[in-house]
Amino acid sequence: MRANSSRREPFVCADRTIAKIEPEWIETVGAHLLKKSMSDAHWEKKAAQVVAFERATLYGLTVYARRRVSYGKQDPKYARDLFIRGALVEGEFDTRLPFFAHNRKLVADIEQLEHKRAVRTCSWTTNSSSASTCDALRRHLDCRGVRALIS
């Protein structure tokens, strides 16, 4: 500020909102400055794919959080494991493919036999069935991949 001037310079206060910034602007203009992280990868039945939540920050300030994104390209091996466990082993897979109905019937028959005998002779666990299914589905991460394998 000049000593002889009665006019004051503008003053910016850090605790006040001067203008609203839309996160979309930052994504468009400053995408190269964003730091992104993923969390909570899981099989999602409705989307029929493995998804995770993405969070982006700009110099420590959250631009967006919990954005649902496909996880298959981030970590294909882990995504495949989640697909096998969630979709195939636990049965969270909406499909009319014959192999899936056949497998679900076999599991139900085994569980019914175990219940009748009141003794667990077979240990049908998520981990054991995931491991045996895993070898057959090395490259298939989602429902489309399985359909392509079967067709």
C-alpha positions as CSV (number, residue, x, y, z in Angstrom):
1,M,0.0,0.0,0.0
2,R,1.2,3.4,-0.8
3,A,1.9,5.8,2.1
4,N,0.1,8.8,0.7
5,S,-2.9,6.9,-0.6
6,S,-6.2,6.8,1.2
7,R,-7.4,3.9,-1.0
8,R,-7.0,0.4,0.6
9,E,-5.7,-2.7,-1.1
10,P,-8.1,-5.7,-1.1
11,F,-7.7,-8.1,1.8
12,V,-8.2,-11.8,1.5
13,C,-9.4,-13.7,4.5
14,A,-8.6,-17.4,4.8
15,D,-11.6,-18.3,7.0
16,R,-14.2,-17.0,4.6
17,T,-15.7,-18.4,1.4
18,I,-15.1,-16.1,-1.5
19,A,-16.2,-18.3,-4.4
20,K,-17.7,-21.7,-4.7
21,I,-15.5,-24.2,-6.5
22,E,-17.1,-27.2,-8.2
23,P,-15.2,-30.5,-8.0
24,E,-15.8,-31.1,-11.6
25,W,-13.7,-28.1,-12.5
26,I,-10.8,-29.4,-10.6
27,E,-11.1,-32.9,-12.2
28,T,-11.2,-31.3,-15.7
29,V,-8.4,-28.7,-15.2
30,G,-6.2,-30.2,-12.6
31,A,-6.6,-34.0,-13.0
32,H,-2.8,-34.3,-13.1
33,L,-2.6,-32.8,-9.6
34,L,-5.1,-35.2,-8.0
35,K,-4.0,-38.0,-5.7
36,K,-6.4,-40.9,-5.9
37,S,-6.8,-43.9,-3.6
38,M,-9.1,-46.9,-3.6
39,S,-10.7,-48.7,-0.6
40,D,-13.3,-51.4,0.2
41,A,-13.0,-53.5,-2.9
42,H,-15.9,-55.9,-3.0
43,W,-18.2,-58.0,-5.4
44,E,-21.3,-56.1,-6.2
45,K,-24.2,-58.3,-7.4
46,K,-26.3,-55.6,-9.0
47,A,-23.4,-54.3,-11.1
48,A,-22.1,-57.8,-11.6
49,Q,-18.5,-56.7,-11.1
50,V,-15.9,-56.1,-8.5
51,V,-16.0,-52.4,-7.5
52,A,-14.2,-50.2,-5.0
53,F,-14.6,-46.7,-3.6
54,E,-12.3,-44.0,-5.0
55,R,-11.2,-40.9,-3.2
56,A,-9.3,-38.0,-4.7
57,T,-7.5,-35.2,-2.9
58,L,-5.8,-32.0,-4.1
59,Y,-3.0,-30.9,-1.8
60,G,-4.8,-32.7,1.1
61,L,-8.3,-31.4,0.4
62,T,-10.9,-33.9,-0.5
63,V,-12.3,-33.3,-4.0
64,Y,-14.5,-36.4,-3.9
65,A,-14.9,-39.4,-1.8
66,R,-16.6,-42.8,-2.0
67,R,-17.0,-42.7,-5.8
68,R,-17.9,-46.2,-7.0
69,V,-15.4,-47.4,-9.7
70,S,-14.6,-50.7,-11.4
71,Y,-11.7,-52.4,-9.6
72,G,-10.7,-55.0,-12.2
73,K,-7.9,-53.0,-13.8
74,Q,-6.5,-51.8,-10.5
75,D,-5.6,-55.2,-9.1
76,P,-6.7,-58.0,-11.5
77,K,-5.6,-60.9,-9.3
78,Y,-7.4,-59.7,-6.2
79,A,-10.5,-58.7,-8.3
80,R,-10.6,-62.2,-9.7
81,D,-10.4,-63.7,-6.2
82,L,-13.3,-61.4,-5.0
83,F,-15.3,-62.4,-8.1
84,I,-14.8,-66.1,-7.5
85,R,-15.6,-65.9,-3.8
86,G,-18.6,-63.5,-4.1
87,A,-20.2,-64.4,-7.4
88,L,-19.5,-68.1,-7.8
89,V,-18.9,-69.6,-4.3
90,E,-21.4,-67.5,-2.4
91,G,-23.9,-67.5,-5.2
92,E,-24.2,-63.8,-5.6
93,F,-24.4,-64.0,-9.4
94,D,-27.6,-63.4,-11.4
95,T,-27.3,-65.7,-14.4
96,R,-29.1,-68.4,-16.2
97,L,-26.0,-70.1,-17.3
98,P,-26.4,-73.9,-16.9
99,F,-23.2,-74.5,-15.1
100,F,-24.1,-72.1,-12.3
101,A,-27.5,-73.6,-11.7
102,H,-25.9,-77.1,-11.7
103,N,-23.2,-76.0,-9.2
104,R,-25.8,-74.4,-6.9
105,K,-27.8,-77.6,-7.0
106,L,-24.8,-79.7,-6.1
107,V,-24.0,-77.5,-3.1
108,A,-27.6,-77.7,-1.9
109,D,-27.5,-81.5,-2.3
110,I,-24.3,-81.8,-0.3
111,E,-25.6,-79.5,2.4
112,Q,-28.8,-81.5,2.6
113,L,-26.9,-84.8,3.0
114,E,-24.7,-83.3,5.7
115,H,-27.8,-82.1,7.5
116,K,-29.5,-85.5,7.4
117,R,-26.4,-87.3,8.7
118,A,-25.9,-84.5,11.3
119,V,-22.1,-85.0,10.7
120,R,-20.0,-82.8,8.6
121,T,-18.0,-85.2,6.5
122,C,-17.3,-82.7,3.7
123,S,-16.0,-79.3,4.6
124,W,-17.5,-77.1,2.0
125,T,-15.9,-73.8,2.9
126,T,-15.5,-70.6,1.0
127,N,-11.8,-70.9,0.9
128,S,-11.6,-74.5,-0.3
129,S,-14.1,-74.0,-3.1
130,S,-12.6,-70.7,-4.1
131,A,-9.2,-72.3,-4.5
132,S,-10.5,-75.1,-6.7
133,T,-12.5,-72.6,-8.8
134,C,-9.6,-70.2,-9.1
135,D,-7.5,-72.3,-11.4
136,A,-10.3,-72.7,-14.0
137,L,-11.0,-68.9,-14.1
138,R,-7.6,-67.3,-14.2
139,R,-8.4,-64.5,-16.7
140,H,-12.1,-63.9,-16.0
141,L,-12.9,-61.0,-13.8
142,D,-16.6,-60.5,-14.3
143,C,-19.9,-62.0,-15.6
144,R,-19.1,-61.1,-19.2
145,G,-15.8,-63.0,-19.0
146,V,-17.5,-66.1,-17.6
147,R,-20.2,-66.0,-20.3
148,A,-17.5,-65.8,-22.9
149,L,-15.7,-68.8,-21.4
150,I,-18.9,-70.8,-21.3
151,S,-20.1,-69.9,-24.8
